[in-house]
Amino acid sequence: MKQNRLILAFRIVIIAFLSILLTQISTEAQTKSLNRIVIDPGHGGSDPGSYGKYSTEAAVSLAISLKLEQYIKQALPDVEVMMTRRTDVYNSVVEKAEIANQMKGDLFVCIHTNSAQGKKVKEIVGYTTKTYTVKKKGKKKKVTREVPEYKTTYLPSTAFGTETYIYGVGKTEQRKGVAEDMVDELVEKLDSVSESQIKKLNEEDPTRSMMASLLTQQYFQRAASLALTIEDEFQKSGRNSREARQRDQKGIWVLAAVKMPAVLIETGFISNPQEEDYLNSEEGQNQICEAITKALVRYKTSLEIQKSAKDSR
């Protein structure tokens, strides 16, 4: 009986500890401000990404990213800006995530350009005479017919505008696994937690999973909020906003693999000749960077307001 009471008491202590720990991790995640931004220029090196008539996605993304770095430093001088690449080099999405995680950023911003297939137009340009051999009632007979001749024209894409993505619901399990690693890192930073308690937490899979789910939800909400804000600023600048979206396709894996809120910005359609000119122009790049920077300022301000509200309670 006495042993059962001791076991029950121990379980109550563990539950209380885990409850306090969950609250601490939740508070730290919710009140974490924006001190470091990691910018990832899409593609690079042996992976040029999409092609325009005279430029590549990798080159345009790098040019915009380098310019965005300067815009952010000017608008948010207290925020450190890190780049996953500064030259035309290739890193796989796995390497990109590892680089970003080593930088320990508070936000991951991935810069890309979009692409869409053009239109195929087929038109009759004349007629020609062709002779066919047909078999009728066991006899072969030659038949002459006029048939149209076609010309096929491939028109470039007319798609234009911006899109900002966050990882989709199909990546939730992958994101949760990353979040569990983040929980372990946060726990180890807490002075009130002993090594034996950390070991116990690692054994308590349901609780660890619960904490990971909480972090996943909070970072998802932050990413979604930023994506909506970015598209709002693009729309204010006069761009055609194709809205903030979730996406599970190839190329978005990195958003779920980084240990921070993350967005991927499609700055325009390089497959559209007019958009390609815009994306390569000084004016276009400045306009893009200005809109993104304004969104980041709004994002940082909202985090500070949330933190201030929690601190005043």
C-alpha positions in Angstrom: 0.0 0.0 0.0 2.8 2.4 1.0 4.7 1.6 -2.2 1.5 2.3 -4.3 1.2 5.7 -2.6 4.8 6.5 -3.3 4.3 5.6 -7.0 1.1 7.7 -7.1 2.9 10.6 -5.5 5.8 10.3 -7.9 3.4 10.4 -10.9 1.7 13.5 -9.5 5.1 15.2 -9.2 6.0 14.2 -12.8 2.7 15.4 -14.1 3.0 18.7 -12.3 6.6 19.1 -13.6 5.5 18.4 -17.2 2.7 20.8 -16.9 5.0 23.6 -15.7 7.5 22.7 -18.4 4.8 22.8 -21.1 3.8 26.3 -19.8 7.4 27.5 -19.9 8.0 26.2 -23.4 4.7 27.7 -24.6 5.5 31.1 -23.1 9.0 31.1 -24.6 7.7 30.2 -28.0 4.9 32.8 -27.9 7.1 35.6 -26.6 10.1 34.9 -28.9 10.8 38.1 -30.8 12.4 38.7 -34.2 16.2 39.0 -33.7 17.6 37.0 -36.7 16.2 36.5 -40.2 17.6 33.8 -42.5 17.2 34.6 -46.2 17.4 31.7 -48.7 17.9 32.6 -52.4 16.2 29.7 -54.2 18.1 27.2 -56.4 21.7 28.0 -57.5 24.8 26.4 -59.1 23.9 23.3 -61.0 20.2 23.9 -60.2 19.2 27.1 -62.2 15.5 26.7 -61.4 13.1 28.0 -64.0 14.2 29.8 -67.2 13.0 33.0 -68.7 14.1 34.2 -72.2 17.4 35.5 -70.9 17.6 34.9 -67.1 17.3 32.1 -64.6 15.4 31.8 -61.4 18.6 31.2 -59.4 20.2 34.4 -60.6 17.1 36.6 -60.1 16.4 35.1 -56.7 20.0 35.8 -55.6 19.9 39.4 -56.8 16.6 40.1 -55.0 17.8 38.4 -51.9 21.0 40.4 -51.7 19.1 43.6 -52.1 16.5 42.5 -49.6 19.2 42.0 -47.0 20.2 45.7 -47.3 16.5 46.8 -47.1 16.0 44.8 -43.9 19.2 46.1 -42.3 18.1 49.7 -43.0 14.5 49.2 -41.8 15.3 46.9 -38.9 18.9 47.7 -37.7 18.4 45.6 -34.5 17.7 42.5 -36.6 20.6 40.3 -37.8 20.2 39.1 -41.4 21.9 35.8 -42.5 22.1 34.4 -46.0 22.2 30.7 -47.0 24.2 31.7 -50.1 25.8 34.8 -51.5 27.1 33.3 -54.8 25.9 31.0 -57.5 26.4 27.7 -55.6 24.2 24.7 -55.2 22.9 23.4 -51.9 20.2 20.7 -51.7 17.1 21.4 -49.7 18.5 19.3 -46.9 21.6 21.3 -46.8 19.6 24.6 -46.9 17.6 23.5 -43.9 20.8 22.5 -42.0 22.5 25.8 -42.8 19.4 27.7 -41.6 19.1 25.7 -38.5 22.8 26.2 -37.6 22.2 29.9 -38.0 19.5 29.6 -35.3 17.2 32.1 -37.0 13.8 33.3 -35.8 12.4 33.4 -39.3 13.2 31.8 -42.6 12.4 33.7 -45.8 12.9 31.8 -49.1 13.0 33.8 -52.3 12.0 32.3 -55.7 10.5 33.2 -59.0 7.4 31.4 -60.4 6.9 29.8 -63.8 3.9 28.6 -65.9 3.5 26.9 -69.2 2.7 29.0 -72.3 -0.1 28.5 -74.7 0.0 26.2 -77.7 -1.9 27.7 -80.7 -2.6 25.6 -83.8 -3.9 27.3 -87.0 -4.7 26.2 -90.6 -2.2 27.9 -93.0 -3.3 26.1 -96.2 -4.3 22.8 -97.8 -2.4 20.1 -99.6 -3.4 17.1 -101.7 -2.7 13.7 -100.5 -3.3 10.3 -102.1 -4.4 7.4 -100.0 -4.9 3.7 -100.8 -8.1 2.3 -99.5 -9.5 -1.2 -99.6 -13.1 -1.7 -100.5 -14.8 -5.0 -101.1 -11.5 -6.7 -101.4 -10.2 -4.3 -104.0 -7.6 -1.6 -103.5 -8.4 1.9 -104.7 -6.5 5.2 -104.7 -8.3 8.2 -103.3 -7.2 11.8 -103.5 -8.1 14.2 -100.7 -7.3 17.7 -99.7 -6.1 18.0 -96.1 -5.3 21.1 -94.1 -1.7 22.1 -93.2 -1.2 23.4 -89.7 1.2 25.8 -88.1 1.8 25.5 -84.4 2.9 28.6 -82.4 4.0 28.5 -78.8 3.1 31.6 -77.0 4.8 32.6 -73.7 3.0 32.4 -70.4 0.8 35.4 -69.5 0.6 34.4 -65.8 1.8 37.2 -63.5 1.8 38.2 -59.9 3.1 37.1 -56.5 2.4 34.1 -54.3 3.6 33.4 -50.8 3.7 29.8 -49.5 3.8 28.1 -46.1 4.2 24.4 -45.6 1.0 22.5 -46.3 -1.0 20.1 -44.1 0.6 17.2 -45.8 3.9 18.2 -44.2 2.6 18.3 -40.6 4.2 15.0 -39.5 7.6 16.1 -40.9 7.2 19.5 -39.1 6.2 17.8 -35.9 9.4 15.7 -35.9 11.4 18.9 -36.3 9.4 20.5 -33.5 10.2 17.6 -31.2 13.9 18.3 -31.7 13.2 21.9 -30.9 11.4 20.9 -27.7 14.5 19.0 -26.6 16.7 22.1 -27.3 14.3 24.3 -25.3 14.2 22.0 -22.4 18.0 21.8 -22.1 18.1 25.6 -21.9 15.8 25.7 -18.9 17.9 26.1 -15.7 15.1 24.6 -13.6 15.3 21.2 -15.4 17.8 18.5 -14.2 19.3 15.8 -16.4 17.1 13.2 -14.8 14.0 15.2 -15.6 15.1 15.6 -19.2 15.6 11.9 -19.4 12.1 11.4 -18.0 10.7 13.8 -20.5 12.3 11.9 -23.4 10.6 8.8 -22.1 7.3 10.5 -21.9 6.5 10.5 -25.6 2.9 11.7 -25.3 4.0 14.8 -23.5 6.9 15.5 -25.8 4.6 15.0 -28.7 2.1 17.4 -27.1 4.8 20.1 -26.8 5.9 19.5 -30.3 2.3 20.0 -31.6 2.0 23.2 -29.6 5.2 24.6 -31.2 4.1 23.4 -34.7 0.8 25.2 -34.3 2.4 28.4 -33.0 5.0 28.5 -35.8 2.3 27.7 -38.4 0.2 30.6 -37.2 3.2 33.0 -37.3 4.1 31.8 -40.8 0.5 32.1 -42.0 0.2 35.6 -40.6 3.4 36.7 -42.2 2.4 35.2 -45.6 -0.9 37.1 -45.5 1.0 40.3 -44.6 3.5 39.9 -47.4 0.7 39.5 -50.0 -1.1 42.5 -48.5 2.0 44.6 -49.0 2.4 43.4 -52.6 -1.2 44.3 -53.3 -0.7 47.8 -51.8 2.4 48.3 -54.0 0.2 47.6 -57.1 1.3 44.0 -57.8 -1.2 41.3 -58.7 -1.4 39.2 -55.5 -2.3 35.5 -56.1 -2.7 35.2 -52.3 -1.0 33.3 -49.5 -1.2 29.6 -49.9 -0.2 26.2 -48.5 1.7 23.8 -50.7 2.9 20.2 -50.4 4.7 19.8 -53.7 8.4 19.4 -54.3 10.3 22.5 -53.4 8.5 23.3 -50.2 10.2 20.5 -48.1 12.6 23.0 -46.7 9.8 25.1 -45.1 8.9 22.1 -42.9 12.5 21.2 -42.1 13.7 24.5 -40.6 13.4 25.1 -36.8 11.6 28.5 -37.2 8.5 30.0 -38.8 9.1 29.9 -42.6 7.7 31.4 -45.8 8.5 30.9 -49.5 7.9 34.0 -51.7 7.3 33.6 -55.5 8.2 37.2 -56.5 6.8 36.9 -60.1 6.6 34.7 -63.2 10.0 34.5 -65.0 8.1 32.7 -67.8 6.2 35.8 -68.6 8.4 38.2 -70.7 7.0 41.3 -69.1 7.4 39.9 -65.6 10.9 38.7 -66.5 11.8 42.3 -67.4 10.3 43.5 -64.2 12.1 40.9 -62.0 15.5 41.9 -63.6 14.9 45.6 -63.4 16.2 47.9 -60.6 12.8 49.3 -60.1 11.1 45.9 -59.9 13.6 44.5 -57.5 13.4 47.6 -55.3 9.6 47.4 -55.3 9.7 43.7 -54.3 12.2 44.3 -51.5 10.3 47.3 -50.2 7.0 45.3 -50.0 8.6 42.3 -48.2 10.5 44.6 -45.8 7.3 46.5 -44.9 5.6 43.1 -44.1 8.6 42.1 -41.9 8.3 45.4 -40.0 4.6 44.7 -39.4 5.4 41.1 -38.4 8.1 42.2 -35.9 5.8 44.9 -34.4 3.0 42.3 -33.9 5.4 40.0 -32.1 6.5 42.8 -29.8 2.9 43.8 -29.0 2.1 40.2 -28.1 5.2 40.0 -25.9 4.3 43.3 -24.2 0.8 42.1 -23.5 2.1 38.8 -21.9 4.7 40.6 -19.8 2.1 43.0 -18.4 -0.2 40.2 -17.1 
